[in-house]
Structure formats: C-alpha cells, structure tokens
Amino acid sequence: VASIDTRPFVEPEHFAQLELKAPAPTKDDMEHMEPPKVIVPLKPVQVKEGSPVLLQATITGKPRPTFVWLKDNKPLTASNRLRTRYDIPTKQVLLQINDVRPQDVGEYRIIATNPAGEDSTVGSLGVVPDKTRVDDRPFVPADKFRSLEAPEGKGPRPLEIVPGVDIQPFVSPDKFRKLDHVEPSAKE
C-alpha cells in the first residue's frame, strides 16, 4: 500500500535564527541586575567581495544578555559562513562572515536582552565588488595550431561539407543486435 510522504521538504531547524543564548543567571546576577548597555556600537564596514569580515560591538549587562542578530530588520539565519560569539572578558559580541558576497550588503543589528532590559546597536556592511581582471590571453600559443591547419608542404586540408541530414549511424546497429540476446547480469 502506497502512502503519502508528509515529511517537510525543508527542515525548519536548518533555518535557525543566529543568536547567542546566555547561560542561566546565578542568584548573585539576579540580585544585582544591570540592563544591557552598548558601550562600543557597531561601526559601518566596507569589505572586498570574497574576504572575511568581523562585525563587533561591546555590550555589558548582568546577568549576561542573550544576543540576537538581525540583517535589514529580519532575523539573521545561521549558516556555515556566519559565526557569532561573545568574549566574556572584553564583553565583545562578534559576528564573523566568511567569503562576503553582494547579498551580505545591508544593515546589521544586535539586540541584547536580559531580565533587566534590552539595548541594541546598528551598523552597515558594504561590499566592494572583486574586479579581478579575467586573463583573456590564449592558453596555447596560436602558432601551435599551424601544423593542423596546413601540414608542411601542403595546402590547407579540404573540408567537405554536405548539406542535409546525416543518415549514417554513429554506431553500427549490428553491435546492438548482439546485445538483444544477452541476459542482464544480476546486480548486487
């Protein structure tokens, strides 16, 4: 009996939002809470296409905030090109983008949240196109083909062009007729 496959074609967990969750707050954290505060905001960055870039801001808060990254006010989706981390000693929130592409251009926002409040900072990313010139020189020097065009001592090879449809088979049909009587081999 055939059944309908009801599994989703795309698995939603692969589109997880890029966020850094804070560990559970300690009793001391809860007694001396401080709302998140941006000390050093994100800065506008220009980077060459294909290069890596590091977006960073310094944000404090007690208990340690949870950080959510947005791009153009939409949740930034986790991928193998994006990595985020929080450096506890320096209080820096970092977003590393490897192999920057034109579609990475936009406004990036970090939202820091803890039980005491929320703060955020915004910075832009610009991508400078990679204008690496394509080498259009021939790979093989043109004089290497001279012997093919006109063998030494002779004129150019004649090229016979016959208009119409080629009715000559590429492979002899007799070769296929021999295969008609062969049993297919068992595949394991």
Buried (B, 14 or more C-beta within 10 A) or exposed (E): EEEEEEEEEEEEEEEEEBBBEBEEBEEEBEEEBBBBBBEBBBEEBEBEBEEEBEBBBBBBBBBBBBBBBBBEEEBBEBEEEBBBEBEEEEBBBBBBBEEBEEEBBBBBBBBBBBBBBBBBBBBBBEBEEEEEEEEEEEEEEEEEEEEEEEEEEEEEEEEEEEEEEEEEEEEEEEEEEEEEEEEEEEEE
